[in-house]
Amino acid sequence: MDVFWYALVGLLLTGYLVLESIDFGVGMLIPLADTEAGRVRLRRTIVPLFLVNEVWLVAFGGLLFGALPLLEGELLHAQRTPVVVLLCAWFLRDAALWFRHASPGTAWRRAWDAVLPVTSLVLAAGWGIVLATLVRGLSTGDNGRADATAGDIFHPFSLLCAALVVVAGLRQGALFAGRGLPEGDALRARLDRTAKVLTPVLAGLLLVTAAVGAAVTDSPVTVGVVAAVCVYASHLARGAGRTVPALLLGGVPLLALPVMVGFAHGSTVLATRSGAGDLALSRAIADDASLTLLSATVLPTLVAVALGQVWIWREFGRPAVRPAFTEA
């Protein structure tokens, strides 16, 4: 059961990354829209959904605290610098989505239009770096605890993983936003070209990341190979006009890094390269009474949340823009 809870925590984080990558991507693609109408249309594609996607991050944090309380404390300590940066970018990104139309002034709107792509980029790259440091293993501080140093954060493998998440998000955002625009639209043409160009780039990044990850850890190269094949399959589905399968297959690269963490370190839930600050799953897991309570309360809630998410995506994730979200 210990492995089940650890895997469930990882699944919630992965679900957040897969869904939120669309929001990251659309946010980063705002500069492609050269008109006010185009920027509004891009923003509309994610406004109904970004808060729903963030539910998975909240669920991840809550379950991490409940099922793996020691890991939460050690992880937040080790990743304190990236976490602060991610939180600031998160708040600013959401503010850019909420407050852009709070004032009719052109300067006000252009300011938030500049904040949105920058914070979306920081979020995508930041999550890539956090996961990369966990795959590679952290440094050990003077107190013997795991610590993500500047060398860990800016290591070539971390920057490679940051680029991977950014490119995957851009491609997902281009696929998602482009499908709701009419044929012959100039913005749609730019989004389609972006998705097409990024397909081989993403596949190449996956193969390189998997090879480097295998060189520095015990993670198998097959993780990246399978993800690269899914990217190619997503490209074929997109060419056939099957956008939903293209998006689902295009989300597989976001699974690669969390899976690599598990393959690289097994039951060591927080690994260091020296081994001195390692945290084993058997030490991090909550007691049996707490896990029993979580089974009775959290698991049914997660099922209900998942069903609610499916309904919301079916209702508000369609290409057509609904009047309820028409901007002033």
RAFEN-V203412 format. One line per field, one symbol per residue. psi: psi as a letter, one per 20 degrees, with the letter a starting at -180 (. if undefined). Layout:
psi=???
This chain:
psi=hghghghgghhggggggggihgggggghigihojrghghggghhhigihhhghihhgghggghggghmhhhgghghghkhghgggggghgghghhhhgihjiqipghgghghhhhghghggggghghggghghhghprrprhjjqqporhhghjqhhghghghghggggggggggghhijqqpiphggghgghghghighgggghggggggghhhiajpqhhghgghhhhgghhgggghjjngghggghiihhihgghhhgghhicjoioqqhhihkqoqhhhhqrrhgghgghhhggghghggggghgggghhgijqhppqhhjpq.
